[in-house]
Each structure stands twice: as structure tokens, then as C-alpha cells.
Amino acid sequence: MRRIREEFGVNMTCGASNVSFGMPARHALGSAFLPMAMTAGLTSAIMDTRTPEIVEAVKAADLLPGHDEWGGSRIAAHRARRAKEAAAAQ
């Protein structure tokens, strides 16, 4: 991915679950793979957004290199999740 990004400057999409097909703990593998791929030049991924571990990993990977300035996206997602949990508890 890094070489393609550096040499050709193109955007890349991949199926994130392909790396973990048939493996145990698929969500853990996806959560590790996507941030690594993002640092190597991945610009978009086909992923299951219903998997909280993967979504959290992607948001964290966006925050740390400064792509989510001031953490606004991560904070908004956290607050929305907490509000949903609080509503469900009532």
C-alpha cells in the first residue's frame, strides 16, 4: 500500500475483512489491520460499521496523526454512544 501510494499517489480501497477471513477473533484482527493500513496509505475501507472495536480503532487511528483535529469526530461518537446507552438503560 505504501509503495502504491508513494509512487502513484492514488487513493486505495480494500475489503477490511478479507485479511481475517476464516480466522478466530476476526474483529481483533480487523481492529489491528485497519490502523496499520491507514498509516501505509489506505484511504478508504469496506468494513462492517456495526463492529464497535473496528470503528473505535479507525477513529483512534484518525485522531493520533492529527486527521481528526481536536478529536471532534471521536468525541462526538463517544457522546452519541453514551447517550444511546443511557437511553437504553431507562
C-alpha positions in Angstrom: 0.0 0.0 0.0 2.7 2.4 0.9 4.6 1.9 -2.3 1.5 2.3 -4.4 0.5 5.5 -2.5 4.0 7.0 -2.8 4.7 6.0 -6.4 1.3 6.7 -7.9 -0.4 9.0 -5.4 -3.7 7.2 -5.9 -6.5 6.5 -3.4 -7.0 2.9 -2.2 -9.9 0.9 -1.0 -9.8 -2.6 0.4 -12.2 -5.0 1.9 -11.0 -4.9 5.5 -12.5 -8.3 6.5 -10.5 -10.1 3.7 -7.4 -10.2 5.9 -9.2 -12.1 8.7 -11.4 -14.5 6.7 -11.7 -17.8 8.4 -9.6 -16.7 11.4 -10.7 -16.7 15.0 -11.2 -13.3 16.7 -11.8 -11.6 13.3 -12.7 -8.3 14.9 -9.4 -8.1 16.8 -7.5 -8.7 13.5 -9.6 -6.1 11.7 -9.0 -3.6 14.5 -5.3 -4.1 14.2 -5.1 -4.2 10.4 -7.0 -1.0 9.6 -4.9 1.4 11.5 -1.8 -0.2 10.1 -3.2 0.0 6.6 -4.2 3.7 7.2 -0.6 4.6 8.0 0.6 2.8 4.9 -1.7 4.8 2.6 -5.2 3.2 2.7 -7.7 6.0 2.1 -11.0 4.0 2.4 -12.1 0.6 3.6 -15.1 -1.6 3.1 -15.8 -2.5 6.7 -18.6 -3.5 9.0 -19.5 -0.4 10.9 -21.6 -2.5 13.3 -18.4 -3.7 14.9 -17.5 -1.3 17.7 -13.9 -2.5 18.0 -13.2 -1.7 14.4 -14.9 1.6 14.4 -13.0 2.6 17.6 -9.7 1.6 16.1 -10.3 3.6 13.0 -11.3 6.7 14.9 -8.3 6.4 17.2 -6.0 5.9 14.1 -7.5 9.1 12.6 -7.0 11.1 15.8 -3.4 10.3 16.6 -1.7 11.6 13.4 -3.9 14.7 13.5 -6.5 13.8 10.9 -9.3 14.4 13.4 -8.3 17.9 14.6 -9.0 18.4 18.3 -10.7 14.9 18.4 -14.1 16.3 17.4 -15.2 13.2 15.5 -14.1 10.9 18.2 -15.6 12.9 21.0 -18.9 13.2 19.1 -19.1 9.5 18.5 -18.3 8.8 22.2 -21.0 11.2 23.3 -23.6 9.6 20.9 -22.7 6.1 22.1 -23.1 7.2 25.8 -26.4 8.8 25.1 -27.7 5.7 23.3 -26.5 3.5 26.3 -28.2 5.9 28.8 -31.5 5.8 26.8 -31.4 2.0 26.6 -30.8 1.7 30.4 -34.0 3.7 31.2 
